[in-house]
Amino acid sequence: MTQGQVGRLYLAWLVAIVATLGSLYFSEIRHFVPCVLCWYQRILMYPLVLLLGIATFRKDAGVVKYALPLSILGVLVAGYHVLIEQFPSLGSSVCSSGVPCSLKYINWLGFITIPTLSLAAFVIICVLLITATRRSN
């Protein structure tokens, strides 16, 4: 792997760490109870911290085979969650018990919510992983 490729893996790992720490901050310090879709996003993000961390130190581009599918699924779940926030009727069956998935614990600048932050993290990780597999000329 080139230095640039390792750098992209490292950045993807940092994004996963920040996203994981952010989700733990919201639930453990701010005491926001995660909804069903938040749990699914956590299930997809938390392993990325370990996978990308190990791959970064081993300079192993092969991790993309494992991390990219998790990240793409994360984009889909987080994207759906953002849609449910905007159109709560879309999530009536998914979030039928417990905390509603349409609940906005935060709303910074009128559009930044927890699912929006999650979506951004998954998209950034996907882009970094895809570009880490490309050879520089």
C-alpha positions in Angstrom: 0.0 0.0 0.0 1.1 3.5 -0.7 1.3 6.2 2.1 -1.8 7.8 0.6 -3.8 4.6 0.8 -2.7 4.0 4.4 -3.6 7.6 5.1 -7.1 7.1 3.8 -7.5 3.9 5.9 -6.3 5.9 8.9 -8.8 8.7 8.2 -11.6 6.2 7.9 -10.6 4.7 11.2 -10.7 8.1 12.8 -14.2 8.8 11.5 -15.3 5.5 12.9 -13.8 6.3 16.3 -15.4 9.8 16.4 -18.8 8.3 15.3 -18.6 5.6 18.0 -17.6 8.1 20.7 -20.3 10.4 19.6 -23.0 7.8 19.8 -21.7 6.8 23.3 -21.7 10.4 24.4 -25.3 10.9 23.3 -26.5 7.8 25.1 -24.3 7.6 28.1 -23.7 11.2 29.0 -26.7 13.0 27.5 -29.0 10.0 28.3 -30.6 9.9 24.9 -32.3 6.5 24.5 -31.4 5.0 21.1 -34.2 4.0 18.8 -34.2 0.7 16.8 -32.5 2.2 13.7 -29.9 3.9 15.9 -29.0 0.4 17.3 -28.7 -0.9 13.8 -26.4 1.9 12.9 -24.3 1.2 16.0 -24.1 -2.5 15.1 -22.7 -1.5 11.7 -20.3 1.3 13.0 -18.7 -0.2 16.1 -16.9 -3.1 14.4 -15.4 -0.6 11.9 -13.3 0.8 14.7 -11.6 -2.6 15.2 -11.4 -3.6 11.6 -10.1 -0.3 10.3 -7.7 0.1 13.3 -6.1 -3.3 12.8 -6.0 -2.8 9.0 -4.4 0.7 9.4 -1.5 -0.7 11.5 -1.1 -3.7 9.3 -1.3 -1.7 6.1 -3.9 -4.2 4.9 -6.0 -3.0 2.0 -7.9 -6.3 2.1 -10.1 -4.8 4.9 -12.1 -3.0 2.3 -13.8 -6.3 1.4 -15.2 -6.5 5.0 -15.5 -2.8 5.9 -17.1 -1.5 2.8 -20.2 -3.7 3.0 -20.8 -2.6 6.6 -20.4 1.0 5.6 -22.8 0.7 2.6 -25.4 -0.9 4.8 -24.8 1.9 7.3 -25.5 4.5 4.5 -28.7 2.7 3.7 -30.0 2.4 7.3 -28.9 6.0 8.2 -30.4 7.3 5.0 -33.7 5.6 5.8 -33.5 7.0 9.3 -33.1 10.5 7.9 -36.1 10.0 5.7 -38.2 8.8 8.7 -37.3 12.0 10.5 -38.6 14.0 7.6 -41.6 11.7 6.9 -42.5 9.9 10.2 -45.2 7.8 8.5 -42.5 5.9 6.6 -41.2 4.3 9.9 -44.4 3.2 11.5 -43.7 -0.5 11.3 -39.9 -0.3 12.1 -40.2 1.9 15.2 -43.4 0.6 16.6 -42.1 0.1 20.1 -39.9 2.2 22.4 -38.4 5.4 21.2 -39.8 6.7 17.9 -37.3 6.8 15.1 -38.7 10.2 14.1 -37.6 11.8 17.5 -35.0 14.5 17.0 -32.9 14.8 20.1 -30.7 17.4 18.5 -31.4 19.7 15.5 -28.4 21.8 14.9 -28.7 24.5 12.2 -32.2 23.2 11.4 -31.0 20.0 9.7 -28.2 18.3 11.5 -29.6 15.4 13.6 -28.0 12.3 15.0 -29.0 10.2 12.0 -27.6 12.9 9.7 -24.3 12.7 11.6 -24.3 9.0 11.2 -25.1 9.2 7.5 -22.2 11.6 7.0 -19.8 9.3 8.8 -20.8 6.3 6.8 -20.6 8.2 3.5 -17.1 9.6 4.4 -15.9 6.1 5.4 -17.3 4.6 2.1 -15.5 7.3 0.1 -12.2 6.8 2.0 -12.4 3.0 1.6 -13.1 3.2 -2.1 -10.3 5.7 -2.8 -7.9 3.6 -0.6 -8.2 0.8 -3.1 -7.2 2.9 -6.0 -3.6 2.9 -7.1 -2.0 6.3 -7.5 -0.2 7.0 -10.8 
